[in-house]
């Protein structure tokens, strides 16, 4: 079991149980989704700190709204292309020099995701 999975498993359990209750988070993405994304992309200590800070802000004293996780990300050295349909889980959008927003991808259909990825790859090659 990876260390990442050790921290993400309780969050997934909480998300499963919280579907039975009305939504109460003041932010988008929800605090549990934010924490899950932090643990997927950050070191455990930094993810725990950021998630705790977000949970403490989720009350009536703060306005709420859209608050995507910000992580440090280094691009892979080589992009491997295949003829298979690529499933996009997260979009990584630049914020600052080495900081990126993590935005969850939504898959409407395999064809739409594949066409979007192909357009992005073509645009990268043109530039």
Secondary structure, DSSP 4 states (H G I P E B T S, - for coil): --HHHHHHHHHHHHHHHHTTS----SEES-HHHHHHHHHHHS-HHHHHHHHHHHHHH-STTS--EE---EEE----S-----SSPPPP-EEEEE-SSSEEEEEE---S-HHHHHHHHHHHHHHHHH-
